[in-house]
Amino acid sequence: MIQSILMLALSIMVISIGICAWRVVKGPSLPDRVAALDTIGINLLAMVAVLSVLFKTQAFIEYILLIGILSFIGTMALARYIERGVVFEHGHDQDDY
Protein backbone atom coordinates (compact mmCIF):
# COMPACT_ATOMS: atom_id res chain seq x y z
CA MET A 1 0.00 0.00 0.00
CA ILE A 2 2.74 2.47 0.96
CA GLN A 3 4.68 1.66 -2.21
CA SER A 4 1.74 2.52 -4.44
CA ILE A 5 1.28 5.82 -2.59
CA LEU A 6 4.98 6.61 -3.02
CA MET A 7 4.80 5.78 -6.73
CA LEU A 8 1.75 8.05 -7.06
CA ALA A 9 3.68 10.83 -5.31
CA LEU A 10 6.61 10.36 -7.68
CA SER A 11 4.38 10.53 -10.72
CA ILE A 12 2.70 13.70 -9.45
CA MET A 13 6.12 15.27 -8.88
CA VAL A 14 7.20 14.34 -12.42
CA ILE A 15 4.07 16.04 -13.78
CA SER A 16 4.80 19.07 -11.61
CA ILE A 17 8.38 19.27 -12.90
CA GLY A 18 7.05 19.10 -16.46
CA ILE A 19 4.63 21.97 -15.82
CA CYS A 20 7.39 24.03 -14.21
CA ALA A 21 9.72 23.31 -17.13
CA TRP A 22 7.03 24.63 -19.44
CA ARG A 23 6.83 27.77 -17.27
CA VAL A 24 10.62 28.20 -17.54
CA VAL A 25 10.39 28.08 -21.33
CA LYS A 26 7.20 30.11 -21.80
CA GLY A 27 7.31 32.30 -18.68
CA PRO A 28 6.05 35.80 -19.31
CA SER A 29 8.80 37.39 -17.22
CA LEU A 30 12.18 36.59 -15.73
CA PRO A 31 10.90 36.40 -12.10
CA ASP A 32 8.33 33.80 -13.19
CA ARG A 33 11.12 31.73 -14.69
CA VAL A 34 13.22 32.01 -11.54
CA ALA A 35 10.28 30.90 -9.40
CA ALA A 36 9.71 27.94 -11.73
CA LEU A 37 13.38 26.92 -11.50
CA ASP A 38 13.22 27.12 -7.72
CA THR A 39 10.10 24.95 -7.74
CA ILE A 40 11.87 22.41 -9.95
CA GLY A 41 14.68 22.27 -7.40
CA ILE A 42 12.25 21.72 -4.55
CA ASN A 43 10.45 18.98 -6.50
CA LEU A 44 13.75 17.24 -7.24
CA LEU A 45 14.61 17.39 -3.57
CA ALA A 46 11.25 15.86 -2.67
CA MET A 47 11.63 13.17 -5.33
CA VAL A 48 14.98 12.09 -3.92
CA ALA A 49 13.43 11.97 -0.44
CA VAL A 50 10.56 9.80 -1.69
CA LEU A 51 13.01 7.54 -3.51
CA SER A 52 15.00 7.24 -0.29
CA VAL A 53 11.88 6.07 1.54
CA LEU A 54 10.90 3.79 -1.33
CA PHE A 55 14.31 2.08 -1.41
CA LYS A 56 14.49 2.04 2.41
CA THR A 57 17.95 3.59 2.51
CA GLN A 58 19.61 6.67 3.95
CA ALA A 59 22.24 6.84 1.21
CA PHE A 60 20.47 9.71 -0.54
CA ILE A 61 20.50 12.13 2.41
CA GLU A 62 23.69 13.81 1.16
CA TYR A 63 22.14 14.29 -2.26
CA ILE A 64 19.09 15.93 -0.69
CA LEU A 65 21.35 18.41 1.09
CA LEU A 66 23.36 19.05 -2.06
CA ILE A 67 20.28 19.68 -4.19
CA GLY A 68 18.89 22.03 -1.52
CA ILE A 69 22.09 24.04 -1.27
CA LEU A 70 22.55 24.31 -5.04
CA SER A 71 18.92 25.28 -5.55
CA PHE A 72 19.18 28.00 -2.92
CA ILE A 73 22.44 29.42 -4.31
CA GLY A 74 21.06 29.38 -7.85
CA THR A 75 17.89 31.15 -6.82
CA MET A 76 19.82 33.79 -4.91
CA ALA A 77 22.18 34.37 -7.85
CA LEU A 78 19.29 34.76 -10.30
CA ALA A 79 17.43 37.07 -7.93
CA ARG A 80 20.54 39.23 -7.56
CA TYR A 81 20.94 39.30 -11.33
CA ILE A 82 17.33 40.44 -11.75
CA GLU A 83 17.75 43.12 -9.09
CA ARG A 84 21.16 44.54 -9.98
CA GLY A 85 22.01 43.26 -13.45
CA VAL A 86 25.18 41.50 -12.23
CA VAL A 87 25.82 38.58 -9.93
CA PHE A 88 29.25 39.59 -8.69
CA GLU A 89 30.04 43.25 -8.15
CA HIS A 90 33.53 44.54 -8.60
CA GLY A 91 33.47 47.05 -5.76
CA HIS A 92 36.05 49.67 -5.04
CA ASP A 93 37.79 50.11 -1.73
CA GLN A 94 37.50 53.32 0.22
CA ASP A 95 41.20 53.96 -0.41
CA ASP A 96 40.60 54.32 -4.15
CA TYR A 97 38.76 57.64 -3.77
C-alpha angles and dihedrals in degrees: 000000000000091000093056090049090050091049090050089051091050092051092049090051091050089053090048092051089050092052091048091049088054089051090052091054099039100027113143093222141017095252089055089054092049091051090050091051090050090050090051089054092050091048091050089051091051092047092055089049091051091047089051090055092043093053092040094231138121094209093103097058092095090052091052090054092046094050090048094051094046092047091051094047092047093050092048092049092050092046090051090049091052092048101043107014093240134066098208120036121211097217127190125234121240089247091065093070 
